[in-house]
Amino acid sequence: MEPGGEREQQQRELRRQAAEYYQRHEVPQRLEEALNATYPLRPADLYGHLANYFSKYSKPPVICKLVGKKVLDGVGRPTLEVEVFCTVKNNEKRICSTVIPSHADIFENALPEASDADEKERNDSIKTALEWVNESVNAILKDMQPTDQCKIDKLLGEYFTKKVEEEEERKKTEKQEQETEISIPTCVSSSPAAVQAGKKKASKIGMKTSVAEKPIPPMEPIEPPFCGSIAIAGISLAVAKTGATVNHTPLYLHIAWLKHDQDLPKEMTLPRPMVTLLSCGKSSPGKVKLMKEVMLIPPTGLTVKQGIERILDIQKEMMWLLEPACKASSPQLADSKKGSARNTGKKAPPPVLKRISHLGCLTTGFDTLEQPLVLVQTACRNIGLELGIDVYVAINCAAHELMDYTKGKYETLTGTLKSPEELVDMYVDLINKYPFIIALVDPLRKEDCQQWNNICNVLGSKCYLIAENASKIISNLVINQNIQVPKCSGLIVQYTNQTTVTDLIELTRILDGQRHITTLGSPDGESSDDSLVDLVQQNILNLLILLKKQNLMHFLQQSRARCFPSLSSHHWLRARTLLSQDSTLHLT
């Protein structure tokens, strides 16, 4: 056959294969439909219109790779960022990223040794998480659709379980090797003097036990976060954001669809702010240790913007009251700029120290529990507001940080110790004296179950009693299917470590029938990622949410610049949000 004839035959074969290919994918029919639908419209951008028309026939995006990065959180500690890349219309595209807030139980005034150990542990965990994201999990999730949240979270859970089992096996092997290496020690006879000294020492110990305080329930062992577990939470949330993005849906609606089986809820609720203004906890100056956070909640009937602006006005007034120039005179006189009619003759707060904590709120020192509340009262009165009507107060007591285990009592003030029973009586007196306090967070350790029952019986109808330290690992609560927390109005959980979005949704389903107020808490190391707001926006949690400061930037950029010009975006304020539903208790 001549070369020209062979070439023509190859072309005919190629045309035949092309026709079969296009027929198999219904390209002629699609083209005809597109042209028939386009001509009556006569769009200005013809090819743009055709591109949009044919995009609905393209394959759904699939994950092509994950990228993990080490970044810094709001307090300068290392944490994890997860980026998701998808194959969209045959092109690799970066869809979104998420930064998981880091978590630590280290206080601001911790010893250098403890801080160094925490920093080393954190760096090791981030290093392991980066290996998981960039290598093993990257291969597992490749070519999966980001909208398959449940399937992806199941694979993440199985991967995490496998890693835990591998670590336990490794530790078991190491322990066996160490036991085989240990030689049997030779017996050494004790000298009479040593025996006598031992007897004397034992007798002293016996004397101590005879006069020991009434035993208290010991603290439950703290479960340290598994090294690298933050990768699980980061990947799960990043996948959820990616699924929402490829569906052109806000993340909160995407989460609502996941929870309600692709059905949108009939009502949508917006959060109400609950802002931390003062910190008078264990790490603050002064004698008061019980008030780790003093928070304000605006009343119902205000928009979120109005509520935040009201609280910012109060904080601005408080900062003015705490200025050194104002310490010489009574803060009560400051209300002269609003009119002296509001002077009720209450004793003014004493001079206090002032600084900004790592939470972004004022850290002050007081000598009594009443003084910070009087300061808030004064600030409100100076701008024409009344506590209990125009704004309410909530207190994070963080009682688990105050227990003196050698004496079995709580150190509420420096040198002042109270038994659990006495602490309950103190709370009753405080709420009766200041009825504008509508919530107490961690008023007791979770181990003091009897006293939780007592305080709920006495104060349950007057304020919310919320347990924050009761459980921090959501996945454990979901696995157990039994919420082992003391009797309380609700609890706070945190989205971190091995938690997945599916775990969070499942936990809310478990709690729905238990009449618990569920709070999503943000760890101290906040980031600029606003995804946690979407987790709560559409009733994924029942009532409370812990918001980050960056989530208010949409309408408060000018207010922050006006009120807090010296504060960076990472050290501005810490906010909690109270959803407007089911808020009849002291809030109407």
C-alpha positions as CSV (number, residue, x, y, z in Angstrom):
1,M,0.0,0.0,0.0
2,E,1.3,3.5,-0.9
3,P,2.3,5.8,2.0
4,G,-0.5,8.2,1.2
5,G,-3.2,5.5,1.3
6,E,-1.9,4.2,4.7
7,R,-2.0,7.7,6.1
8,E,-5.6,8.2,4.9
9,Q,-6.6,4.9,6.4
10,Q,-5.2,5.9,9.8
11,Q,-7.1,9.2,9.6
12,R,-10.3,7.4,8.9
13,E,-9.7,5.0,11.8
14,L,-8.9,8.0,14.1
15,R,-12.2,9.7,13.0
16,R,-14.1,6.5,13.7
17,Q,-12.6,6.2,17.2
18,A,-13.3,9.9,17.9
19,A,-17.0,9.5,16.8
20,E,-17.4,6.5,19.1
21,Y,-15.8,8.4,21.9
22,Y,-18.0,11.5,21.5
23,Q,-21.1,9.3,21.0
24,R,-20.3,7.4,24.2
25,H,-20.2,10.6,26.1
26,E,-23.2,12.1,24.4
27,V,-21.2,15.1,23.2
28,P,-23.4,15.7,20.0
29,Q,-26.6,15.7,22.0
30,R,-25.1,18.0,24.7
31,L,-23.8,20.4,22.0
32,E,-27.2,20.6,20.3
33,E,-28.9,21.2,23.7
34,A,-26.4,23.9,24.6
35,L,-26.7,25.7,21.3
36,N,-30.5,25.6,21.3
37,A,-30.6,26.9,24.9
38,T,-28.0,29.6,24.2
39,Y,-29.3,31.3,21.1
40,P,-32.5,32.7,22.6
41,L,-30.5,34.2,25.4
42,R,-27.8,35.7,23.2
43,P,-25.4,36.3,26.1
44,A,-22.8,39.0,25.9
45,D,-20.1,36.5,26.9
46,L,-21.0,33.6,24.7
47,Y,-18.1,31.3,25.6
48,G,-18.4,32.1,29.3
49,H,-22.1,31.1,29.1
50,L,-21.2,27.8,27.3
51,A,-18.5,27.1,29.9
52,N,-21.0,27.5,32.7
53,Y,-23.5,25.4,30.8
54,F,-21.1,22.5,30.3
55,S,-19.7,22.7,33.9
56,K,-22.7,20.9,35.2
57,Y,-21.7,17.8,33.3
58,S,-18.1,17.7,34.6
59,K,-17.0,15.2,37.2
60,P,-17.2,16.2,40.8
61,P,-14.0,17.5,42.4
62,V,-11.8,14.9,44.1
63,I,-9.0,15.4,46.6
64,C,-5.6,15.2,44.9
65,K,-3.4,16.1,47.8
66,L,-3.1,17.5,51.3
67,V,-0.5,19.9,52.5
68,G,0.4,20.4,56.1
69,K,2.2,23.5,57.4
70,K,3.6,24.5,60.7
71,V,2.2,28.0,61.6
72,L,1.9,30.1,64.8
73,D,-1.3,30.6,66.8
74,G,-2.5,33.7,68.4
75,V,-0.1,33.4,71.4
76,G,2.9,32.6,69.2
77,R,2.9,28.8,69.8
78,P,3.3,26.3,66.9
79,T,0.2,24.7,65.5
80,L,-1.0,23.0,62.3
81,E,-2.5,24.3,59.1
82,V,-4.0,21.9,56.6
83,E,-4.5,22.8,52.9
84,V,-6.7,20.8,50.6
85,F,-6.1,20.6,46.9
86,C,-8.6,19.1,44.5
87,T,-8.7,18.1,40.9
88,V,-11.4,20.4,39.4
89,K,-12.1,20.1,35.7
90,N,-8.8,18.3,35.1
91,N,-6.9,21.1,36.9
92,E,-5.3,21.0,40.4
93,K,-6.6,23.8,42.5
94,R,-6.1,24.8,46.1
95,I,-9.6,24.9,47.6
96,C,-9.2,26.0,51.2
97,S,-7.2,25.6,54.4
98,T,-7.9,25.5,58.1
99,V,-5.8,26.2,61.2
100,I,-6.6,24.2,64.3
101,P,-6.2,26.1,67.6
102,S,-3.5,24.6,69.7
103,H,-4.3,23.3,73.2
104,A,-2.3,23.3,76.4
105,D,-3.0,23.1,80.1
106,I,0.0,25.3,81.0
107,F,-0.7,28.4,83.0
108,E,0.7,31.8,82.2
109,N,2.8,31.8,85.3
110,A,4.0,28.2,84.9
111,L,7.6,27.3,85.9
112,P,10.2,27.5,83.0
113,E,10.7,23.7,83.2
114,A,7.0,23.1,82.6
115,S,6.8,25.6,79.8
116,D,9.9,24.1,78.1
117,A,8.5,20.5,78.4
118,D,5.2,21.7,77.0
119,E,7.0,23.4,74.1
120,K,9.0,20.3,73.3
121,E,5.9,18.1,73.4
122,R,4.0,20.5,71.2
123,N,6.8,20.6,68.6
124,D,7.0,16.8,68.5
125,S,3.3,16.6,68.1
126,I,3.2,19.1,65.2
127,K,6.2,17.3,63.5
128,T,4.3,14.0,63.7
129,A,1.1,15.7,62.5
130,L,2.9,17.1,59.5
131,E,4.1,13.6,58.6
132,W,0.6,12.2,58.8
133,V,-0.9,15.0,56.7
134,N,1.8,15.1,54.0
135,E,2.4,11.4,53.7
136,S,0.2,8.5,55.0
137,V,-3.2,10.3,55.2
138,N,-2.5,12.1,51.9
139,A,-2.3,8.7,50.2
140,I,-5.4,7.4,52.0
141,L,-7.7,10.3,50.9
142,K,-6.4,10.7,47.4
143,D,-9.2,10.7,44.7
144,M,-11.9,10.8,47.4
145,Q,-14.8,13.4,47.1
146,P,-14.6,16.0,49.8
147,T,-18.4,15.9,50.2
148,D,-18.1,12.3,51.6
149,Q,-17.5,13.7,55.1
150,C,-18.7,10.6,57.0
151,K,-16.6,8.2,54.9
152,I,-13.5,10.3,55.3
153,D,-14.0,10.8,59.0
154,K,-14.4,7.0,59.4
155,L,-11.1,6.5,57.6
156,L,-9.4,9.1,59.8
157,G,-10.8,7.4,62.9
158,E,-9.5,4.0,61.8
159,Y,-6.1,5.5,60.9
160,F,-5.9,7.1,64.4
161,T,-6.9,3.9,66.1
162,K,-4.2,2.0,64.2
163,K,-1.6,4.6,65.3
164,V,-2.6,4.3,68.9
165,E,-2.4,0.5,68.8
166,E,1.1,0.7,67.2
167,E,2.3,3.1,69.9
168,E,0.9,0.8,72.7
169,E,2.7,-2.2,71.1
170,R,5.9,-0.2,70.9
171,K,5.7,0.8,74.5
172,K,4.9,-2.8,75.5
173,T,8.0,-4.1,73.6
174,E,10.2,-1.4,75.1
175,K,9.0,-2.3,78.6
176,Q,9.7,-6.0,78.0
177,E,13.2,-5.2,76.8
178,Q,13.9,-3.1,79.8
179,E,12.7,-5.8,82.2
180,T,15.1,-8.3,80.6
181,E,18.0,-5.9,80.9
182,I,17.5,-5.2,84.6
183,S,19.7,-7.4,86.8
184,I,18.6,-8.7,90.1
185,P,20.1,-6.3,92.8
186,T,22.2,-7.8,95.6
187,C,20.8,-7.7,99.1
188,V,22.5,-5.2,101.3
189,S,22.1,-5.5,105.1
190,S,20.9,-2.3,106.7
191,S,22.8,-0.8,109.5
192,P,21.1,-0.4,112.8
193,A,21.3,3.3,112.6
194,A,19.5,3.2,109.2
195,V,16.8,1.0,110.7
196,Q,16.3,3.3,113.6
197,A,16.1,6.3,111.3
198,G,13.6,4.5,109.1
199,K,11.5,3.7,112.2
200,K,11.5,7.3,113.3
201,K,10.6,8.5,109.8
202,A,7.8,6.0,109.6
203,S,6.4,7.1,113.0
204,K,6.3,10.7,111.8
205,I,4.5,9.7,108.7
206,G,2.0,7.8,110.8
207,M,1.4,10.8,113.0
208,K,0.7,12.9,109.9
209,T,-1.9,10.6,108.6
210,S,-3.7,10.5,111.9
211,V,-4.4,14.3,111.7
212,A,-5.0,14.4,108.0
213,E,-7.9,16.4,106.6
214,K,-11.0,14.6,105.4
215,P,-10.1,12.7,102.3
216,I,-11.4,14.2,99.0
217,P,-12.0,12.4,95.7
218,P,-8.6,12.2,94.0
219,M,-8.2,14.0,90.7
220,E,-8.8,11.8,87.7
221,P,-5.6,11.3,85.7
222,I,-5.3,13.7,82.8
223,E,-5.2,12.0,79.5
224,P,-2.4,13.6,77.5
225,P,-3.1,14.3,73.8
226,F,-1.7,11.7,71.5
227,C,1.3,12.8,69.6
228,G,0.2,14.0,66.1
229,S,-3.6,13.7,66.9
230,I,-4.2,17.4,65.9
231,A,-3.8,16.2,62.3
232,I,-7.1,14.3,62.5
233,A,-9.1,17.4,63.6
234,G,-7.3,19.6,61.1
235,I,-7.9,17.3,58.1
236,S,-11.6,16.6,59.0
237,L,-12.4,20.3,59.3
238,A,-10.4,21.2,56.2
239,V,-12.4,18.5,54.3
240,A,-15.7,20.0,55.6
241,K,-14.7,23.4,54.4
242,T,-13.7,22.0,51.0
243,G,-17.0,20.2,50.7
244,A,-18.8,23.4,51.4
245,T,-16.7,25.3,48.9
246,V,-17.1,22.9,46.0
247,N,-20.9,22.9,46.6
248,H,-20.9,26.8,46.7
249,T,-22.5,26.6,50.2
250,P,-21.6,28.4,53.4
251,L,-19.9,26.1,55.8
252,Y,-22.6,26.4,58.5
253,L,-25.2,25.3,56.0
254,H,-23.0,22.4,54.9
255,I,-22.6,21.3,58.5
256,A,-26.4,21.6,59.0
257,W,-27.0,19.4,56.0
258,L,-24.6,16.8,57.5
259,K,-26.4,16.8,60.8
260,H,-29.9,16.8,59.5
261,D,-29.4,14.3,56.7
262,Q,-29.4,16.8,53.8
263,D,-32.5,18.6,55.1
264,L,-32.1,22.2,56.2
265,P,-33.6,23.1,59.6
266,K,-36.7,25.2,59.5
267,E,-35.3,28.0,61.7
268,M,-31.9,29.6,61.8
269,T,-30.5,31.3,64.9
270,L,-27.7,33.8,65.2
271,P,-25.4,33.8,68.1
272,R,-25.4,36.4,70.9
273,P,-22.1,37.6,72.3
274,M,-20.7,36.6,75.7
275,V,-17.4,38.5,76.0
276,T,-14.6,38.1,78.5
277,L,-13.6,41.4,80.0
278,L,-11.6,40.6,83.2
279,S,-9.3,37.8,84.3
280,C,-8.8,37.4,88.1
281,G,-7.7,33.8,88.1
282,K,-4.8,31.9,89.6
283,S,-2.2,33.5,87.4
284,S,-3.4,37.1,88.0
285,P,-2.0,39.5,90.5
286,G,-3.9,40.2,93.7
287,K,-5.6,37.8,96.2
288,V,-8.6,36.8,94.2
289,K,-8.1,33.4,92.4
290,L,-11.6,32.3,91.8
291,M,-12.6,34.4,88.8
292,K,-10.5,33.2,85.8
293,E,-12.9,35.0,83.5
294,V,-15.6,37.6,84.1
295,M,-17.8,37.7,81.1
296,L,-20.7,39.9,79.9
297,I,-23.8,38.9,78.1
298,P,-26.1,41.4,76.4
299,P,-29.9,40.9,76.7
300,T,-32.2,39.6,74.0
301,G,-33.7,42.0,71.6
302,L,-30.3,43.4,70.5
303,T,-28.6,42.5,67.2
304,V,-25.2,40.9,67.5
305,K,-23.6,44.2,66.5
306,Q,-25.5,46.2,69.0
307,G,-24.6,43.7,71.8
308,I,-20.9,43.7,71.0
309,E,-20.8,47.5,70.8
310,R,-22.6,47.8,74.1
311,I,-20.0,45.5,75.7
312,L,-17.1,47.4,74.1
313,D,-18.5,50.6,75.6
314,I,-18.4,48.9,79.0
315,Q,-14.8,47.7,78.4
316,K,-13.7,51.1,77.3
317,E,-15.2,52.6,80.4
318,M,-13.5,50.0,82.6
319,M,-10.1,50.8,81.0
320,W,-10.7,54.4,81.7
321,L,-11.5,53.6,85.4
322,L,-8.3,51.6,85.6
323,E,-6.0,54.3,84.3
324,P,-3.3,55.4,86.8
325,A,-4.6,58.9,86.8
326,C,-8.0,57.7,88.1
327,K,-6.7,55.6,90.9
328,A,-6.2,58.5,93.3
329,S,-9.8,59.5,93.0
330,S,-12.9,57.3,93.5
331,P,-14.1,55.7,90.3
332,Q,-17.6,56.6,91.4
333,L,-16.8,60.2,90.6
334,A,-16.2,59.2,87.0
335,D,-19.9,59.2,86.4
336,S,-20.0,62.9,86.5
337,K,-19.5,62.9,82.7
338,K,-22.8,61.0,82.5
339,G,-24.6,62.8,85.3
340,S,-24.3,62.4,89.1
341,A,-27.8,60.9,89.5
342,R,-26.4,57.4,89.0
343,N,-24.2,57.6,92.1
344,T,-25.6,55.0,94.4
345,G,-23.0,55.4,97.1
346,K,-21.5,51.9,96.6
347,K,-17.9,51.5,97.7
348,A,-15.5,52.1,94.9
349,P,-13.1,49.5,93.7
350,P,-9.6,49.8,95.1
351,P,-6.5,50.6,92.9
352,V,-5.7,47.6,90.8
353,L,-2.9,46.3,88.6
354,K,-3.7,46.2,84.8
355,R,-2.3,44.3,81.9
356,I,-3.5,42.3,79.0
357,S,-3.6,38.5,79.4
358,H,-2.9,36.0,76.6
359,L,-6.7,35.7,76.3
360,G,-6.8,39.3,75.2
361,C,-8.7,40.5,78.3
362,L,-7.7,42.7,81.2
363,T,-5.8,40.9,84.0
364,T,-6.4,42.7,87.3
365,G,-5.7,42.1,90.9
366,F,-8.3,42.3,93.6
367,D,-8.5,41.5,97.3
368,T,-12.2,40.4,97.5
369,L,-14.6,38.6,95.2
370,E,-16.9,41.6,95.3
371,Q,-14.4,44.2,94.0
372,P,-14.4,43.0,90.3
373,L,-18.2,42.9,90.3
374,V,-18.3,46.4,91.8
375,L,-15.9,47.6,89.1
376,V,-18.2,46.2,86.4
377,Q,-21.2,47.8,88.1
378,T,-19.4,51.2,88.2
379,A,-18.5,51.0,84.5
380,C,-22.1,50.2,83.6
381,R,-23.6,52.9,85.8
382,N,-21.2,55.5,84.3
383,I,-22.6,54.9,80.8
384,G,-26.2,54.6,81.9
385,L,-26.6,50.8,82.0
386,E,-27.9,48.6,84.7
387,L,-26.6,45.1,85.4
388,G,-29.3,42.5,85.3
389,I,-31.4,44.5,82.8
390,D,-29.1,46.0,80.1
391,V,-26.3,43.4,80.5
392,Y,-25.6,40.1,82.5
393,V,-22.6,38.5,84.0
394,A,-21.1,35.0,83.7
395,I,-18.0,33.8,85.7
396,N,-15.6,31.1,84.8
397,C,-14.4,29.9,88.2
398,A,-11.9,27.2,87.0
399,A,-12.2,25.5,90.4
400,H,-10.1,22.5,89.3
401,E,-7.1,24.9,89.2
402,L,-7.6,26.0,92.8
403,M,-7.6,22.7,94.7
404,D,-5.0,22.3,97.4
405,Y,-4.8,18.5,97.5
406,T,-2.6,18.4,100.6
407,K,-5.4,20.1,102.6
408,G,-8.4,19.0,100.5
409,K,-9.7,22.6,100.1
410,Y,-10.1,25.2,97.4
411,E,-7.9,28.3,97.6
412,T,-10.4,31.0,96.6
413,L,-8.3,33.8,97.8
414,T,-4.6,33.8,98.7
415,G,-4.4,32.2,102.1
416,T,-8.2,31.5,102.2
417,L,-9.2,27.8,101.9
418,K,-12.7,26.5,101.6
419,S,-14.0,23.0,101.6
420,P,-16.4,21.9,98.8
421,E,-19.3,22.4,101.1
422,E,-18.2,25.9,102.1
423,L,-17.6,26.7,98.4
424,V,-21.2,25.9,97.6
425,D,-22.4,28.2,100.4
426,M,-20.1,30.9,99.1
427,Y,-21.6,30.6,95.6
428,V,-25.2,30.8,97.1
429,D,-24.3,34.0,98.9
430,L,-22.7,35.5,95.8
431,I,-25.6,34.8,93.5
432,N,-28.1,36.0,96.1
433,K,-26.1,39.2,96.5
434,Y,-25.5,39.7,92.8
435,P,-28.5,38.2,90.9
436,F,-27.2,39.6,87.6
437,I,-24.7,36.6,87.5
438,I,-26.5,34.1,85.3
439,A,-23.8,31.5,84.7
440,L,-21.0,29.8,86.6
441,V,-18.5,27.7,84.6
442,D,-16.6,25.0,86.6
443,P,-17.7,26.1,90.0
444,L,-16.3,22.8,91.4
445,R,-14.0,20.0,90.3
446,K,-15.8,17.3,88.3
447,E,-14.8,14.8,91.0
448,D,-17.0,16.6,93.6
449,C,-20.2,14.9,92.3
450,Q,-22.1,15.3,95.6
451,Q,-21.4,19.0,95.7
452,W,-22.4,19.4,92.1
453,N,-25.8,17.8,93.0
454,N,-26.1,20.2,96.0
455,I,-25.2,23.4,94.0
456,C,-27.6,22.4,91.2
457,N,-30.4,21.8,93.7
458,V,-29.8,25.2,95.3
459,L,-28.8,27.4,92.3
460,G,-30.1,25.5,89.3
461,S,-33.2,27.7,88.9
462,K,-31.1,30.9,89.3
463,C,-28.2,30.5,87.0
464,Y,-26.5,28.1,84.5
465,L,-24.0,25.7,86.0
466,I,-21.6,24.6,83.3
467,A,-18.8,22.0,83.5
468,E,-15.9,22.9,81.2
469,N,-13.2,20.6,82.6
470,A,-15.6,17.6,82.7
471,S,-14.7,16.3,79.3
472,K,-12.5,17.8,76.6
473,I,-12.2,14.8,74.2
474,I,-15.3,14.6,72.0
475,S,-14.4,11.3,70.4
476,N,-14.3,9.6,73.8
477,L,-17.8,10.9,74.7
478,V,-19.1,9.6,71.4
479,I,-17.5,6.1,71.8
480,N,-18.7,5.7,75.3
481,Q,-22.3,6.8,74.4
482,N,-22.6,7.8,78.0
483,I,-21.8,11.3,79.1
484,Q,-20.0,10.8,82.4
485,V,-20.2,14.3,83.7
486,P,-21.5,15.7,87.0
487,K,-25.0,16.9,87.3
488,C,-25.0,20.3,85.7
489,S,-26.8,22.6,83.2
490,G,-24.4,21.8,80.4
491,L,-20.8,21.1,79.4
492,I,-18.1,22.6,77.3
493,V,-16.3,20.5,74.6
494,Q,-13.4,21.5,72.4
495,Y,-12.8,20.7,68.8
496,T,-9.1,19.6,68.8
497,N,-6.8,16.6,68.7
498,Q,-8.5,13.5,67.3
499,T,-12.0,15.0,67.0
500,T,-13.7,14.9,63.7
501,V,-16.7,16.9,62.4
502,T,-18.7,13.7,62.4
503,D,-17.8,13.1,66.1
504,L,-19.0,16.6,66.9
505,I,-22.3,16.1,65.1
506,E,-22.8,12.7,66.7
507,L,-22.2,14.2,70.2
508,T,-24.9,16.8,69.7
509,R,-27.3,14.1,68.7
510,I,-26.5,12.2,72.0
511,L,-26.9,15.4,74.0
512,D,-30.1,16.5,72.3
513,G,-32.3,14.4,74.5
514,Q,-30.4,15.1,77.7
515,R,-31.3,18.8,78.1
516,H,-27.7,19.8,78.3
517,I,-26.4,23.2,77.2
518,T,-23.5,22.3,74.9
519,T,-20.7,24.8,74.6
520,L,-18.0,24.6,71.9
521,G,-14.9,25.9,73.6
522,S,-11.9,27.4,71.8
523,P,-8.5,26.6,73.3
524,D,-6.3,29.5,74.5
525,G,-4.2,29.4,71.3
526,E,-6.7,30.9,69.0
527,S,-6.1,31.5,65.3
528,S,-7.5,33.6,62.5
529,D,-9.6,30.7,61.2
530,D,-13.3,31.3,61.7
531,S,-14.6,27.8,61.1
532,L,-15.6,27.2,64.7
533,V,-18.4,29.8,64.3
534,D,-19.9,27.8,61.4
535,L,-19.9,24.6,63.6
536,V,-22.3,26.4,65.9
537,Q,-24.1,28.8,63.6
538,Q,-26.8,26.3,62.5
539,N,-27.8,24.6,65.7
540,I,-25.0,22.0,65.6
541,L,-24.7,23.0,69.3
542,N,-27.7,23.6,71.4
543,L,-27.1,26.9,73.2
544,L,-23.6,28.2,73.8
545,I,-20.5,28.8,71.6
546,L,-17.1,30.1,72.4
547,L,-16.2,32.6,69.7
548,K,-12.8,33.9,68.8
549,K,-11.9,37.5,68.6
550,Q,-11.3,37.5,64.8
551,N,-14.9,36.4,64.1
552,L,-16.2,39.9,65.1
553,M,-14.0,41.7,62.6
554,H,-16.7,42.1,60.0
555,F,-18.4,44.9,61.9
556,L,-16.0,45.9,64.6
557,Q,-12.8,46.8,62.7
558,Q,-13.4,50.5,63.3
559,S,-14.6,50.0,66.8
560,R,-11.4,48.0,67.7
561,A,-9.2,50.7,66.1
562,R,-11.0,53.3,68.1
563,C,-11.2,51.6,71.5
564,F,-8.1,49.4,71.5
565,P,-5.5,50.9,69.3
566,S,-2.6,49.3,71.2
567,L,-3.9,45.7,70.9
568,S,-3.0,43.4,68.0
569,S,-5.7,41.3,66.3
570,H,-4.4,38.3,68.2
571,H,-4.7,40.0,71.6
572,W,-7.9,41.9,71.3
573,L,-10.7,40.2,73.1
574,R,-12.0,36.7,73.7
575,A,-15.7,36.2,73.1
576,R,-18.3,33.6,74.0
577,T,-21.6,33.5,72.2
578,L,-25.0,32.5,73.6
579,L,-27.5,31.4,71.0
580,S,-30.8,33.1,71.4
581,Q,-32.9,29.9,71.5
582,D,-34.1,28.5,74.9
583,S,-32.9,31.6,76.7
584,T,-35.7,32.2,79.1
585,L,-33.5,31.9,82.2
586,H,-32.8,35.4,83.5
587,L,-32.4,36.6,79.9
588,T,-35.9,37.7,78.8
